[in-house]
Amino acid sequence: QVQLVESGGGLVQPGGSLRLSCVRSGSFFSIYTMGWYRQAPGKQRELVASITSGGNTNYADSIKGRFTISRDNAKNTVYLQMNSLKPEDTAVYFCNCPTPSGVYWKWGQGTQVTVSS
């Protein structure tokens, strides 16, 4: 069974940076599109960035130009480099494989990102 383990969150001041990591267990990681999602308190979980097996990326307007998604297929890992963080980026961040009807795997525990002075 595939497991997703997110890490790298923390407390950071506005304007700061963090790098999130997500390790996916199991085989054939390289063939899947991977996405980063976030869920702020009282809000629905939303997809903020995705990267295809070929390395094509897509970003939500709210984070475009500040966040960068990347992947290392040899390590079964997807990353989210977050720069110029804002208080509104505060959320629990998750990774998964986006599909037309939802996501492909069971959610991991996520990693908390808090942006506050």
C-alpha positions as CSV (number, residue, x, y, z in Angstrom):
1,Q,0.0,0.0,0.0
2,V,1.3,3.4,-1.0
3,Q,2.2,5.7,1.9
4,L,2.9,9.4,1.7
5,V,5.1,11.2,4.2
6,E,5.3,14.9,4.2
7,S,7.9,16.9,6.1
8,G,9.7,20.3,6.3
9,G,7.0,22.5,7.7
10,G,7.4,24.9,10.5
11,L,7.0,28.4,11.8
12,V,8.4,31.1,9.6
13,Q,8.2,34.9,9.5
14,P,6.5,36.7,6.5
15,G,8.9,36.9,3.6
16,G,10.7,33.7,4.7
17,S,11.2,30.4,3.0
18,L,10.6,26.7,3.6
19,R,11.2,23.6,1.6
20,L,8.7,20.8,1.9
21,S,9.4,17.2,1.0
22,C,7.1,14.3,0.3
23,V,8.3,10.7,0.1
24,R,6.1,8.2,-1.6
25,S,6.6,4.5,-0.8
26,G,6.2,1.8,-3.5
27,S,7.2,1.5,-7.1
28,F,6.7,3.4,-10.3
29,F,6.9,6.8,-8.6
30,S,8.2,8.4,-11.8
31,I,5.1,7.7,-13.9
32,Y,2.7,9.6,-11.7
33,T,1.8,13.3,-11.7
34,M,2.4,14.6,-8.2
35,G,0.7,17.5,-6.6
36,W,1.0,19.6,-3.5
37,Y,-2.2,20.5,-1.7
38,R,-3.0,22.7,1.3
39,Q,-5.8,23.1,3.7
40,A,-6.2,26.2,5.8
41,P,-8.4,26.3,8.9
42,G,-12.0,26.3,8.0
43,K,-11.3,26.0,4.3
44,Q,-11.4,23.1,1.7
45,R,-8.2,21.4,0.7
46,E,-6.9,22.9,-2.6
47,L,-4.3,21.9,-5.1
48,V,-1.6,24.5,-5.3
49,A,1.1,22.9,-7.5
50,S,1.6,19.9,-9.7
51,I,4.3,18.3,-11.7
52,T,3.9,15.6,-14.4
53,S,6.1,12.6,-15.0
54,G,7.7,14.7,-17.8
55,G,8.5,17.6,-15.5
56,N,5.8,20.0,-16.7
57,T,4.5,22.1,-13.8
58,N,1.3,24.0,-13.0
59,Y,0.6,26.5,-10.2
60,A,-2.4,28.1,-8.6
61,D,-2.5,31.8,-9.1
62,S,-2.1,32.4,-5.4
63,I,1.4,31.0,-5.3
64,K,2.7,31.5,-8.8
65,G,6.1,33.1,-8.8
66,R,6.8,32.3,-5.2
67,F,6.6,28.5,-5.0
68,T,8.4,25.9,-7.1
69,I,7.6,22.2,-7.3
70,S,10.2,19.7,-8.3
71,R,10.8,16.0,-8.1
72,D,13.6,13.5,-7.7
73,N,12.4,10.2,-9.1
74,A,15.5,8.3,-7.8
75,K,14.4,9.3,-4.2
76,N,10.6,8.9,-4.8
77,T,10.3,12.4,-3.5
78,V,8.5,15.6,-4.6
79,Y,9.5,19.0,-3.2
80,L,7.9,22.3,-2.7
81,Q,10.2,25.3,-2.4
82,M,8.2,28.1,-0.8
83,N,9.7,31.7,-0.9
84,S,8.2,35.0,0.0
85,L,5.8,33.4,2.4
86,K,2.7,35.2,3.4
87,P,0.4,34.8,6.4
88,E,-2.3,33.5,4.0
89,D,0.0,30.6,3.2
90,T,-0.6,29.2,6.6
91,A,-2.0,25.7,6.2
92,V,-1.4,22.0,6.5
93,Y,0.4,20.9,3.3
94,F,-0.2,17.5,1.7
95,C,1.0,15.7,-1.4
96,N,-0.8,13.2,-3.6
97,C,-1.5,12.3,-7.2
98,P,-4.3,14.4,-8.6
99,T,-6.9,12.7,-10.8
100,P,-10.0,14.0,-12.6
101,S,-12.2,12.7,-9.7
102,G,-10.0,13.4,-6.8
103,V,-6.7,11.9,-5.7
104,Y,-5.1,8.5,-6.2
105,W,-3.9,7.5,-2.8
106,K,-4.8,7.8,0.9
107,W,-3.7,11.1,2.4
108,G,-0.6,11.3,4.6
109,Q,-0.5,13.3,7.8
110,G,0.6,16.5,6.1
111,T,3.0,19.1,7.4
112,Q,2.0,22.3,9.2
113,V,3.2,25.6,7.8
114,T,2.6,28.7,9.9
115,V,3.6,32.1,8.6
116,S,3.5,34.7,11.4
117,S,5.6,37.4,12.9
